[in-house]
Amino acid sequence: MTDDIESRYRRMLLIRRVEERVMQARTQGLVSGSTHLCIGQEAVPVGACEALRPDDPLIATYRGHGWLLARGVEPEQLFAEIMGRESSLNGGRAGSAYMSAAAHHVYGENSIVGAGVPIAVGLGLACRSAGDGHVPLVSIGDGAMNQGNVHESLNMASVLRIPLLVVVENNGYAEMTPSSTLTAVPAAQRAAAYGIQGVEVDGNDPAAVFEVVAAARSASLEAQRPVLVEAHTHRLAGHYSGDAQAYRPAGELDAKRLADPIVLARRALPEADAVRIEEDIERTVDEAFELATSMPAPVAEE
């Protein structure tokens, strides 16, 4: 159990420190364009990726840095890609919001809300046809549940009996609008309309996410139908890099920080173990960032 707690804390902390360094790099002018950080949501990709086979297809949203890191992408390559350097991921062409990692079976982030779901349905159809026991996972935000292509894709996947995991990262906001003001029926409850299973989980607890996603994966394979997992979490950073979060009610962020998955995980560890992990992650991130900044820019002729 202690090993699991340490491992999950290490992986979540890596994501947190990388995201914080990305924020710093953008302030320094080293990153072009917007970035969408997953600070506060680290437990979802860490728990979910642990429950998957390493070669299960994976698709993320534009808030996808944490999913790539949880899948094993090296932080120096992620930094390099975000800064437009000649990374081994996409050679600096994808940037923050469009990264893919073929070696890790990550078939891209997607900046169009909900657009990863129809792609994941295609991947699920390929997995079913191959009969190889793979189950794709696609991550979407709660706002994506109001997109027509998501409805069409879930219906199609259910009708055609396609194994698929749809993880809805419900962070309480669809961009700057409270999710509670946009929909009358929670995401997990909508699953019944497609004849599929919908479950909820505490998205700030990586162990709970692992258990629920592992069970959902088995259920999806057995039923040959999608399973929708609604993970309740909260983003502690803005929607994008220029978001001042002036729309948040007074005191909301302070209250949500009490459920920060990093803080909760650290409390479960002995102080000496937590400090050792933190020092190791600081070194890893420092070295990765230094290596990434030394990488050349892509050649314009290419």
Stockholm file with secondary structure:
# STOCKHOLM 1.0

chainA/1-302         MTDDIESRYRRMLLIRRVEERVMQARTQGLVSGSTHLCIGQEAVPVGACEALRPDDPLIATYRGHGWLLARGVEPEQLFAEIMGRESSLNGGRAGSAYMSAAAHHVYGENSIVGAGVPIAVGLGLACRSAGDGHVPLVSIGDGAMNQGNVHESLNMASVLRIPLLVVVENNGYAEMTPSSTLTAVPAAQRAAAYGIQGVEVDGNDPAAVFEVVAAARSASLEAQRPVLVEAHTHRLAGHYSGDAQAYRPAGELDAKRLADPIVLARRALPEADAVRIEEDIERTVDEAFELATSMPAPVAEE
#=GR chainA/1-302 SS CHHHHHHHHHHHHHHHHHHHHHHHHHHTTCSCSCCCCCTTCTHHHHHHHHHSCTTSCEECCSSCHHHHHHTTCCHHHHHHHHTTCCCTTTTTSSTTTSCCBGGGTBCCCCSSTTTHHHHHHHHHHHHHHHTSCCCCEEEEEGGGGGCHHHHHHHHHHHHTTCCEEEEEEECSEETTEEGGGTCSSCHHHHGGGGTCEEEEEETTCHHHHHHHHHHHHHHHHHHTSEEEEEEECCCSSCSSTTCCCTTSCTTHHHHHHTTCHHHHHHHTSCHHHHHHHHHHHHHHHHHHHHHHHTSCCCCTTC
#=GC SS_cons         CHHHHHHHHHHHHHHHHHHHHHHHHHHTTCSCSCCCCCTTCTHHHHHHHHHSCTTSCEECCSSCHHHHHHTTCCHHHHHHHHTTCCCTTTTTSSTTTSCCBGGGTBCCCCSSTTTHHHHHHHHHHHHHHHTSCCCCEEEEEGGGGGCHHHHHHHHHHHHTTCCEEEEEEECSEETTEEGGGTCSSCHHHHGGGGTCEEEEEETTCHHHHHHHHHHHHHHHHHHTSEEEEEEECCCSSCSSTTCCCTTSCTTHHHHHHTTCHHHHHHHTSCHHHHHHHHHHHHHHHHHHHHHHHTSCCCCTTC
//
